[in-house]
Amino acid sequence: MYSVRGKDGEQNGTICSGTYLGRKTGIFFNPGSSELADGAVPVQVSDAFDPSKPFPEYRWPQAKSIRFYLEYLDEKKMELSQVAELEFQEQYEHYVGFLHWLKAGNHLHEKKEKLPSNKTCNAYLKDVFRFFCFLELESDMERLKVLYYDSFTTHDSIGVKRKLRFRSFNGYLKEEERNVRPAEHQEILELLKQCTNCRDQLLIMLLAETGYRIGEILGVNYTRDIDYERHTIRVFFRDDNENKARAKNAAYRRSKVSDATFQFLLFYLSKYREFLQHQPMLFVNIEGETKGKALQVDAVYRMLERMEKKTGIHTTPHMLRRYFGNMRRDAGWPLEMISEAYGHKHIDTTIKYLNLVDDQLMEASDQYYAKHSALYDVEKLL
């Protein structure tokens, strides 16, 4: 047994086959019934699957993933416990089959709906795995055999290294490459002119000057992550941010911003001191019921959508991130340095971010081999 919290108070439910999840207002596990308790969510869940993305409670997106999986189980005439008891190969094929079931659009009730991308299918399965990890902790559910342990090393707020373990699956679909162009300098200038407040202006400037991901920039703590003497901003893995923003891949990095932008940052801190002094996050909501609360990713995208309607300029945080890399490449930064600044694990990823056309790659190769013509002493081998 475990508790769920609904709008009418505490209720109890048991985990069993035939569990229903849904509604944007929440989830309620009700054995053998399609009735849901509005606003109900499990009180305890597991973050054992992926510590880089803690899962404090199931909400609508996760409920949708699990509902799709339960529909898949119904078609297979299987129960959750039966899946956990499968042998490795059968379990592996079961989950790969679920991915292809999603990819074929079998979960879509409206035929006009767009088929999901490989990335979306993988995201649905990751939610299912988190759900199984929750069942392992809260019931006698057997541990899934297809999930293996991996780990990564990160730093805490005082720079001490720590190793975090997580469980992964090697049967995910290969995700499509995103064809995202970098933002252009003139576009950024126009957006800055049309912003209605200095918070949005600062956010755009920092995304363009640091190359940080939106989750990383929203996770900046102005009391700990900003060096006010050196004009640098750092990001590192942290799982306690109010807005759930965190660094991807636990990459610890430090980025220097221009003196002019840093002066603008100080102006922003002064202007919104009333809101900022009660919490540590750099970016906060400055109006409405959530005024003074940490800014969330969805709010940033809504702001950029409003700017697009106003200016006709389509911009995303990722386009600003790509702008950073291309500007540094044009300034002569080595590819390895840009990759380090991005926090990429593989330099191939960095190459995809940059506007490197074949001719530029060929030219760079020619210059390299001209400088290192005797790499293997080939002349001696002939």
C-alpha positions in Angstrom: 0.0 0.0 0.0 1.1 3.6 -0.5 -0.6 7.0 -0.2 -1.7 9.4 -2.8 -2.6 13.0 -2.1 -5.9 14.2 -3.8 -7.8 17.4 -3.4 -10.1 15.8 -0.9 -7.3 14.6 1.4 -5.4 11.3 1.8 -6.5 8.2 -0.1 -4.9 4.8 -0.4 -4.3 2.7 -3.5 -2.5 -0.5 -4.4 -0.3 -1.2 -7.4 -1.8 -3.8 -9.7 -2.5 -4.6 -13.3 -5.2 -2.5 -14.8 -3.9 0.6 -13.1 -5.1 3.8 -14.8 -3.2 7.0 -15.0 -4.2 10.2 -16.7 -5.8 13.6 -16.6 -3.7 16.7 -16.5 -4.7 17.3 -12.9 -2.9 14.3 -11.6 -2.8 10.5 -11.1 -4.6 8.1 -8.9 -4.0 4.4 -8.9 -7.4 2.7 -8.5 -7.5 -1.1 -8.9 -10.0 -2.3 -11.5 -11.5 1.1 -12.1 -11.1 3.9 -14.6 -12.1 6.5 -12.0 -9.3 9.0 -11.1 -9.0 11.2 -8.1 -8.6 14.7 -9.4 -5.3 16.3 -8.4 -3.8 13.1 -7.0 -0.1 12.4 -7.2 2.0 9.7 -5.5 3.7 11.2 -2.4 6.9 9.1 -2.8 8.6 8.2 -6.1 12.0 7.0 -7.1 14.9 9.1 -8.4 17.0 5.9 -8.7 16.8 5.7 -12.5 18.6 8.9 -13.4 20.0 11.2 -10.7 20.7 13.9 -13.3 16.9 14.2 -13.7 15.4 13.8 -10.2 11.8 12.8 -10.3 10.1 14.4 -7.2 6.6 13.5 -8.3 4.6 12.2 -11.2 2.9 14.9 -13.2 1.0 14.9 -16.4 3.8 14.3 -18.9 5.0 11.3 -16.9 1.4 10.1 -16.4 0.9 10.2 -20.2 4.0 8.0 -20.7 2.9 5.4 -18.3 -0.7 5.4 -19.7 0.7 4.6 -23.1 2.7 1.8 -21.6 -0.3 0.3 -19.8 -2.2 0.4 -23.1 0.8 -1.5 -24.7 0.6 -4.1 -21.8 -3.1 -4.5 -22.4 -2.5 -5.4 -26.0 0.2 -7.9 -24.9 -2.2 -9.2 -22.2 0.6 -8.8 -19.6 0.8 -7.4 -16.1 3.6 -5.2 -14.7 4.9 -8.0 -12.5 5.1 -10.4 -15.4 7.3 -7.9 -17.3 9.7 -7.7 -14.3 9.9 -11.5 -14.2 10.9 -11.9 -17.9 14.4 -13.2 -18.7 16.9 -10.6 -20.0 16.4 -11.2 -23.8 12.6 -11.4 -23.5 12.6 -8.2 -21.4 14.9 -6.4 -23.8 12.7 -7.4 -26.8 9.6 -6.3 -24.8 10.9 -2.8 -24.3 12.3 -2.4 -27.8 8.9 -3.6 -29.0 7.3 -0.8 -27.0 9.5 1.8 -28.6 8.5 0.6 -32.1 4.9 0.5 -31.0 5.1 4.1 -30.1 7.0 5.0 -33.3 4.2 3.4 -35.3 1.7 5.7 -33.6 -0.3 3.0 -31.9 -0.7 5.2 -28.9 -2.3 8.0 -30.9 -6.1 8.1 -30.7 -6.4 10.8 -33.4 -5.0 9.6 -36.7 -4.2 13.2 -37.7 -1.7 13.5 -34.9 2.0 13.6 -35.9 4.0 10.5 -35.3 6.5 10.9 -32.5 10.2 11.4 -33.0 12.7 8.8 -31.8 13.7 11.2 -29.0 10.1 11.4 -27.8 9.7 7.6 -27.9 12.9 7.3 -25.8 11.6 9.9 -23.3 8.4 7.9 -22.9 10.3 4.8 -22.1 12.6 6.6 -19.6 9.5 7.6 -17.7 8.4 4.0 -17.7 11.7 2.9 -16.3 11.5 5.5 -13.5 8.1 4.2 -12.7 9.5 0.6 -12.4 12.2 1.9 -10.2 9.5 3.4 -8.0 7.7 0.1 -7.8 11.0 -1.6 -6.8 11.3 0.7 -3.8 7.6 0.8 -2.8 6.6 -2.8 -3.4 8.1 -6.3 -4.0 8.5 -5.7 -7.7 11.5 -7.5 -9.1 14.3 -5.3 -10.5 14.4 -5.0 -14.3 17.2 -7.0 -15.8 17.7 -4.8 -18.9 18.8 -1.8 -16.8 22.5 -1.7 -16.1 24.4 0.5 -13.7 26.6 3.4 -15.0 28.1 6.3 -13.2 29.5 9.8 -13.7 31.7 12.1 -11.6 30.6 15.6 -10.7 31.4 18.3 -8.2 29.3 19.7 -5.3 29.0 23.4 -4.5 32.4 23.5 -2.8 34.2 21.7 -5.6 34.4 18.2 -4.0 34.1 15.4 -6.5 31.4 12.8 -6.0 30.4 9.8 -8.1 26.8 9.3 -8.9 25.3 6.0 -10.2 22.4 5.7 -12.5 20.7 2.9 -14.5 20.6 2.9 -18.2 19.3 0.9 -21.2 21.1 0.2 -24.4 18.1 -0.4 -26.7 16.9 3.2 -27.2 16.1 4.3 -30.7 18.8 6.4 -32.4 17.7 10.0 -32.0 17.4 12.3 -35.0 20.0 15.0 -35.5 18.5 18.5 -35.0 19.0 20.9 -37.9 19.2 24.1 -35.9 20.7 27.2 -37.3 22.6 29.6 -35.0 21.0 32.9 -34.1 22.5 35.9 -35.9 24.1 38.9 -34.3 21.6 41.4 -35.8 18.7 39.2 -34.7 20.0 39.3 -31.1 20.4 43.1 -31.2 16.8 43.5 -32.4 15.5 41.1 -29.7 17.3 43.1 -27.1 15.7 46.4 -28.3 12.2 44.9 -28.2 12.4 43.3 -24.8 10.1 44.9 -22.3 12.3 44.3 -19.2 16.0 44.0 -18.3 15.5 40.4 -17.0 14.7 39.1 -20.5 17.6 41.2 -21.9 20.0 39.8 -19.4 18.8 36.2 -20.1 19.4 36.6 -23.8 22.8 38.2 -23.4 24.0 35.5 -21.0 22.8 32.6 -23.2 24.7 34.2 -26.1 27.9 35.0 -24.2 28.2 31.8 -22.1 26.9 29.1 -24.5 25.2 27.5 -21.5 22.1 25.4 -21.9 18.8 27.0 -20.8 18.6 24.6 -17.9 22.1 25.5 -16.8 21.6 29.3 -17.0 18.3 29.0 -15.0 20.1 27.0 -12.4 22.6 29.7 -11.6 22.6 30.7 -8.0 23.7 34.4 -7.8 24.9 33.9 -4.2 27.3 31.1 -5.0 27.9 30.7 -8.8 28.9 34.2 -9.7 32.5 35.5 -9.2 31.9 39.2 -8.9 35.6 40.0 -9.1 36.5 37.9 -12.1 33.1 38.4 -13.9 32.6 34.6 -14.3 29.6 32.4 -13.9 29.8 28.7 -13.2 27.5 25.8 -13.6 27.6 22.3 -12.1 25.3 19.5 -11.2 22.8 20.3 -8.5 19.6 18.5 -7.7 18.0 21.0 -5.2 17.0 24.0 -7.4 13.5 25.3 -6.9 12.8 25.3 -10.6 14.4 21.9 -11.2 16.9 23.4 -13.5 20.3 21.6 -13.6 23.5 21.1 -15.6 23.3 18.3 -18.2 25.8 15.5 -17.9 27.0 16.9 -14.6 29.5 19.0 -16.5 31.3 21.6 -14.3 32.2 24.7 -16.3 33.0 28.3 -15.7 32.4 31.1 -18.3 33.6 34.7 -18.4 31.2 37.4 -19.6 32.1 40.8 -21.0 32.5 43.7 -18.6 29.5 45.5 -20.2 27.2 42.5 -19.8 28.4 42.1 -16.2 27.6 45.7 -15.4 24.1 45.0 -16.9 23.9 42.0 -14.6 24.6 44.2 -11.6 22.0 46.6 -12.8 19.4 43.8 -13.0 20.3 42.6 -9.4 19.8 46.1 -8.2 16.5 46.7 -10.0 14.9 43.5 -8.9 16.5 43.3 -5.4 13.1 43.2 -3.8 12.3 39.9 -5.5 15.8 38.4 -5.5 16.7 38.9 -1.8 14.2 36.2 -0.6 15.7 33.4 -2.8 19.0 32.5 -4.4 18.2 31.9 -8.1 19.5 34.5 -10.6 16.4 34.6 -12.8 13.0 35.0 -11.2 9.4 35.8 -12.3 8.9 39.6 -12.0 5.1 39.7 -12.3 1.9 37.8 -11.6 1.1 35.3 -8.9 4.5 33.6 -9.1 6.4 36.9 -8.7 9.7 36.3 -6.9 9.7 32.6 -7.7 12.5 31.0 -9.8 12.0 31.3 -13.5 11.2 28.1 -15.3 12.0 26.8 -18.8 8.5 27.0 -20.1 8.3 30.7 -19.2 11.4 31.4 -21.3 10.0 29.7 -24.4 6.7 31.6 -23.9 8.7 34.9 -23.8 10.6 34.0 -27.0 7.3 33.1 -28.7 5.9 36.6 -27.8 9.1 38.1 -29.1 8.7 36.2 -32.4 5.2 37.6 -32.8 6.5 41.1 -32.1 9.6 41.0 -34.3 9.1 38.1 -36.7 12.4 36.6 -35.4 12.3 33.0 -34.4 14.8 32.3 -31.7 15.3 29.5 -29.2 17.8 29.1 -26.3 19.6 26.4 -28.4 20.0 28.9 -31.3 21.7 31.3 -28.9 23.9 28.5 -27.7 25.0 27.7 -31.3 25.6 31.4 -31.9 28.1 31.3 -29.0 30.1 28.5 -30.7 30.1 30.0 -34.2 31.2 33.4 -32.9 34.1 31.8 -31.0 35.1 29.8 -34.0 35.2 33.0 -36.2 37.3 34.6 -33.5 39.9 31.8 -33.9 39.1 29.6 -30.9 40.4 26.0 -31.3 37.7 23.4 -31.8 38.7 21.6 -28.6 38.3 24.8 -26.5 34.8 25.4 -27.9 33.9 21.8 -27.1 35.2 22.3 -23.6 33.1 25.5 -23.2 30.0 23.8 -24.4 30.5 20.9 -22.0 30.4 18.3 -24.8 31.7 14.9 -24.1 32.5 14.3 -27.8 34.1 16.7 -30.2 31.9 15.3 -33.0 28.9 16.9 -31.3 30.7 20.3 -31.3 31.4 20.0 -35.1 27.6 19.5 -35.7 26.9 22.7 -33.7 29.2 24.8 -35.9 28.7 26.0 -39.5 31.6 23.9 -40.7 31.1 23.2 -44.4 33.1 20.6 -46.4 35.4 23.2 -47.9 36.3 24.6 -44.5 37.0 21.1 -43.2 39.1 20.3 -46.2 41.0 23.6 -45.8 41.6 22.8 -42.1 42.8 19.3 -43.0 45.2 20.7 -45.6 46.7 23.1 -43.1 47.0 20.3 -40.5 48.8 17.9 -42.8 51.1 20.6 -44.2 52.2 21.2 -40.6 52.4 17.5 -39.7 53.4 16.0 -43.0 55.7 13.4 -41.5 53.3 11.9 -39.0 54.1 8.3 -39.8 57.4 8.6 -41.6 55.7 7.2 -44.7 58.7 8.0 -46.9 60.7 5.5 -45.0 58.1 2.8 -45.7 58.1 3.3 -49.4 
